[in-house]
Amino acid sequence: RGPLNLRAVIGFGGTVPNGLKLHPDGQTVIYALGSTIVLRNKEDPSQQSFLQGHDDKISCLALSPSGKYLASGQQTHMGFIANIILWDLEKLSKEHVFGLHKVKVQDLDFSPDEQFLVSLGGEDSNSLVLWDIVNMEPICGSPTRPQFTSCVSFFSRSPYHIVTGGVSNLSTWEVDLKNRKLHQTDIQTGTLKRTFTSLLCDPRDELIYCTTKTGDVVSVSVKYKMLKDRSPPKEMVQKGINTSALLPTGDVVAGGDNGDVVVIRASGASLPRICAAKLQGGVSTIAIDERSYDGTMVGFYIGTSDSNIYYILYDIRRATLQTELLQTAHSRKINDIAFPRLYSAVFATASRGEIRVWNIQTCRELLRITVPNLECHCVTFQPDGRAILSGWSDGKVRAFGPQSGKVLYTIDDAHHKAVTALACMEDCELLVSGGEEGMVRIWRLGHGSRTMLASMKDHSNTVNALAIQGGNTEVTSASSDGSCIVWDLADPTRPKRYTSCFANTFFNDVVYHPDGSQLVTCGTDRKLTYWDANDGTAIRYLDGSEDAQLKCLGIDLEGSAVVSGGADKLVKLWGYDDGHCYYVGKGHSGTVNRVAITPDQDVEMRKIVSIGAEGAIMIWDYESIAGE
């Protein structure tokens, strides 16, 4: 089994604290997405390279001052070691793996001379560890305060001094290399009780600026280990401050959980606010573009919890902030993906509250259709390309214009519960829908009306997938009740149950072989099962996964290859006839909910597109199987 080559990724891990970095070369933006680290050109999102080595979601990132090294920490299951990986960005390779913390690595930072790396464990680890990255070994460690400690930072000049902060605790640490110890000193904040979220040391190591969940900024004297100033109570950021960064002017820019970006004058007597801007989603990370500073302007990148990346230009003289949206992605799990018929340049994805249409070459969003507070479970293109059809959690089928995004029509009460599967016939006159309650319904799509022709109640559980046979007279429904039913639609007003497939499983997906003679299903039994479409007998069983259910299937135009995805977070490419798994794609950190092979006639141009529960869209090379 060879690895599938990851060509491009659409997504951004907006929930990773300080998870967006700008390389000192001024051209490369670095961020985490699930278990993958993405390095992309800041001007062109399609120019990407990847670092893959983690087996679970990345929880923190740190970039060395020169940009030579990148450190990434992950979270894992209870009781297991969470690894820290040190990457060489010049070679784009893994330099070393450190493992001492359990369950989660909370935060990381490099020393100013790049000799040390400090790591902070999560609530289950509760420890601070200093690593020697020259000799690739741990130097010393110490337990932190019993209260949760959430952030760590080296001083700006000294590689032997560290500051940590968390729930009602703020401490400095001195590194004793000779005795291999860390000596802790608490900073006195008096009656002020705060949960500290980020720490900044000024360039001369005289002051530490600390942001809090209360929404204010506190400055602390390094020399006296005491509170010096705090921002005015009237200027607190609602919902608290998540992250901060130091501008070349010496001022502090802070990002709030409510989307506020605030510039605070650090030289002021009481840390006054200079200017502010509002973004969509809580601010999770700020990366300063040092090269943009010309004395009057400075730019910085901001990542938010809604998986948006912004570029903000701060006009120092006018005290204004200009915002520009650079990149956007799904912030929640993606439920479905669809390509137009025999057209692979664009595709649509469905998530909670929205449908998005993407360009596969540029990885940019072309259209966003928003329906607040509802979940879109399924999406498909009408074969003639005139509409995007979608099924929603309120039981309605909504059709949208593929270019305008406007609602063309709505089928109210299409199902009693959520609409979970859709399939449209090639003549665009018939639509088949499946519901959470188990109904399969046939609709006639007229010019001004949508009429239900038939409703089949044979399934007793959710209809997870529908597949149409090329001849336009057959449709197969796969359900969580353990049955797969092939329907004869020669007379759509009186559909007949042609044959059935039964197994001790929840069927999650079904696809037809292009010649219509066979079906392939997958489900909770972890198997790919081939069925005879005429009599419903099982022909072949393939072990699709060792330990997790299979969620989705895709098949190419010739029927020579099948691609599968599931809860093991892997994308697998199988030869259809020999049943051999040729390639495995690793990159998702959540369940792979849907996979599709682009409908290109040219095999060399084909790609595999997979979507995950973590909100990532991953585009893989397909051409490597062509010669197998």
C-alpha positions, -999 to +999 in steps of 0.1 A: +000+000+000+015+033-011+005+067+003-020+089-016-004+122-025-022+151-009-025+178-036-044+206-018-064+213+013-093+237+019-097+245+055-082+262+085-080+250+121-095+281+137-098+266+171-061+260+176-047+287+199-021+307+181-023+282+153-015+306+124+021+316+118+038+338+093+073+326+082+101+352+085+105+349+047+073+370+045+057+347+019+046+315+037+016+312+060+017+281+083-014+267+100-028+235+114-058+217+100-067+185+119-036+164+121-019+181+091+002+212+090-003+234+059+024+257+044+009+279+017+019+309-003+001+339+013-008+353-022-019+320-038-038+295-017-034+267-043+004+267-038+006+243-008+029+219+009+022+197+039+038+182+070+022+150+082+032+130+112+005+134+139-021+107+144-046+130+161-057+167+161-029+193+165-034+214+196-006+240+194+022+254+171+054+273+177+078+288+151+114+295+159+126+332+155+146+325+124+120+302+108+142+272+107+122+250+130+085+245+136+072+226+167+037+211+168+019+194+197-012+172+196-040+159+217-048+122+220-069+098+240-069+096+278-039+078+292-018+080+260+013+101+253+007+132+232+037+137+209+056+169+201+071+169+166+101+192+157+101+200+120+129+213+098+112+238+075+142+240+051+140+203+043+102+201+051+110+170+071+105+156+106+136+163+128+126+146+160+096+134+181+094+143+218+070+124+241+065+131+278+031+148+282-001+128+285-034+134+267-026+170+254+002+194+247-012+228+257+014+253+245+049+255+230+076+282+226+111+285+213+139+303+231+153+335+214+186+317+206+167+286+193+186+263+217+156+254+238+119+244+233+095+247+263+063+226+264+033+229+286+011+199+292-027+200+294-049+195+325-040+158+327-003+164+324+001+196+344+038+199+338+064+222+322+092+206+303+124+222+288+139+205+257+174+208+242+168+210+205+205+209+197+210+175+214+174+165+210+168+156+246+148+168+276+167+189+301+144+193+330+107+196+340+085+207+368+049+204+378+029+236+374+004+251+398-026+228+408-048+254+390-048+249+352-019+266+334-027+274+298+001+295+283+039+297+283+064+321+268+102+327+268+115+361+276+124+382+245+161+383+252+169+356+278+168+319+269+169+311+306+137+328+317+102+316+311+067+330+321+035+309+325-001+319+331-034+302+337-063+301+361-054+325+389-017+319+385+011+338+369+047+327+374+082+333+361+107+304+359+145+305+359+164+277+341+193+262+361+212+243+335+240+232+358+216+214+382+189+207+356+161+225+374+134+251+369+130+276+398+096+291+400+086+326+413+050+337+416+040+371+404+019+390+429-014+403+415-029+413+448-066+412+449-068+409+411-080+373+402-078+365+365-076+336+341-046+345+319-049+335+282-017+349+265+016+364+275+038+389+258+073+400+269+084+435+257+117+437+237+137+448+268+122+422+291+110+448+315+073+442+313+050+413+306+016+420+290-010+394+300-045+391+285-074+376+304-107+359+300-123+388+318-114+409+287-087+432+300-049+435+295-026+435+326+010+447+326+035+431+351+069+444+362+096+417+356+120+433+381+095+435+410+073+406+400+042+428+407+012+442+389+019+475+372-011+485+351-044+473+337-066+485+310-097+505+320-128+485+331-149+504+306-128+491+277-130+454+285-135+431+255-167+411+258-164+373+262-127+377+270-094+380+251-080+348+235-047+359+221-024+389+216+007+401+197+033+429+200+034+454+172+067+469+159+055+502+174+055+486+209+017+486+211-003+455+218-030+440+195-055+417+212-082+395+198-114+387+217-137+357+217-165+380+204-145+388+172-131+422+184-096+432+174-082+459+197-050+479+195-039+490+230-012+517+237+014+499+258+032+531+268+000+546+282-005+550+319-035+528+320-032+508+287-058+528+268-075+515+236-064+532+203-088+516+178-108+484+172-124+463+145-151+435+144-146+401+127-167+371+122-159+344+148-137+345+179-101+356+173-078+326+180-045+337+166-026+368+155+006+368+133+024+401+127+038+408+092+070+425+103+080+433+066+049+454+061+060+480+087+071+513+071+066+536+101+031+546+091+015+512+084+018+477+097-002+446+087-010+414+105-029+382+099-058+370+121-074+336+123-109+331+138-129+302+152-152+304+121-122+292+101-116+326+085-082+342+079-081+380+077-054+405+068-057+437+088-038+469+080-032+492+109-028+529+100-007+543+128-012+580+121-050+578+115-055+551+142-077+529+119-079+492+110-087+481+075-098+444+073-097+421+043-110+385+042-082+363+027-095+328+032-126+311+044-136+275+051-161+253+070-158+256+107-180+226+115-183+191+101-191+187+064-219+163+056-219+159+018-201+168-014-213+169-050-199+175-085-220+187-115-226+159-140-193+153-160-178+186-149-150+187-124-139+223-121-163+231-093-179+212-064-204+219-036-202+210+001-229+209+027-225+218+064-245+233+093-263+264+081-246+266+047-237+253+013-205+264-004-193+261-040-156+258-045-132+260-075-110+229-074-080+245-090-077+278-070-092+263-038-113+295-035-149+298-025-172+309-054-205+309-037-220+306-002-256+299+005-267+305+041-297+291+059-292+299+096-298+275+124-305+245+102-282+216+090-278+207+054-275+169+053-272+163+015-265+182-017-266+174-054-265+192-087-294+189-111-279+170-141-286+200-164-267+223-140-297+246-135-300+241-097-283+229-066-307+206-047-303+202-009-319+184+020-322+201+054-329+192+090-363+208+090-376+183+064-375+206+035-358+203+001-344+236-011-332+244-047-308+272-053-294+289-084-258+276-089-245+311-098-268+335-079-274+313-048-310+325-047-338+302-037-355+288-068-381+268-049-387+249-017-405+216-012-421+220+022-426+190+045-408+167+020-401+144+050-414+143+086-379+145+099-346+156+082-340+150+045-308+128+045-304+117+009-312+131-026-307+118-062-320+135-094-327+116-126-308+125-158-339+139-174-342+163-145-379+155-142-378+131-112-362+137-078-358+109-052-354+118-016-347+098+016-356+108+051-344+103+086-377+085+094-370+059+067-393+072+039-382+072+002-402+096-019-404+103-056-411+139-068-419+153-102-401+186-109-424+207-131-418+242-143-440+257-116-448+229-093-432+200-074-455+170-070-450+139-049-457+108-071-450+080-045-439+074-009-423+041+001-423+031+037-402-001+035-373+012+056-376+014+094-346+037+099-327+066+083-320+064+046-283+073+044-277+071+006-294+069-028-278+057-060-293+059-095-285+034-122-274+049-155-306+038-173-327+061-152-352+034-143-336+021-111-327+037-078-312+020-047-317+032-012-293+023+017-306+025+052-295+021+088-321-007+093-297-031+076-314-032+042-306-020+007-336-018-016-335-016-054-365+002-068-379-001-103-391+033-114-404+024-149-437+038-136-427+065-111-462+067-097-461+030-087-425+021-080-418-016-075-394-033-051-371-049-076-348-067-051-333-063-016-299-067+000-298-076+037-268-076+061-261-073+098-250-037+095-261-001+092-256+007+055-239+041+052-234+044+015-241+026-018-227+030-054-235+014-087-209-001-110-212+020-142-226-010-162-254-013-136-248-050-129-234-047-094-238-026-062-211-018-037-221-010-001-203-001+031-214+003+067-208-004+104-195-039+097-163-024+084-167-042+051-170-033+014-197-057+000-203-063-037-239-073-045-256-086-077-280-058-086-305-083-102-311-108-074-295-091-043-270-118-035-236-109-020-207-116-044-177-105-024-167-091+010-136-069+015-122-058+049-124-021+044-111-012+079-095-030+108-112-012+136-138+014+125-170+017+104-169+028+068-189+059+060-186+066+023-178+053-012-169+067-046-164+050-079-147+062-111-164+066-145-151+033-159-157+013-127-120+003-124-115+018-089-134+024-057-125+049-030-136+045+006-135+066+038-146+060+074-141+066+111-105+054+109-098+088+092-082+072+062-090+075+025-084+042+006-082+035-031-092+000-042-090-019-075-126-028-083-119-062-100-090-075-078-103-060-045-068-049-035-062-017-016-034+001-035-032+035-018-040+050+016-044+087+023-037+100+058-045+136+067-080+138+082-083+141+120-120+133+120-143+108+104-143+109+066-179+116+058-179+116+020-155+109-008-158+116-045-137+110-076-138+139-100-157+131-132-129+138-156-127+118-188-089+122-188-076+098-161-044+120-156-066+149-146-086+131-120-085+139-083-101+124-052-119+148-029-127+139+007-145+158+034-142+153+071-160+158+104-132+183+114-143+206+085-114+198+061-117+194+024-087+174+011-079+169-026-057+139-034-039+128-066-057+100-084-034+094-115-011+070-097-037+041-100-041+045-137-013+021-145-022-006-119 
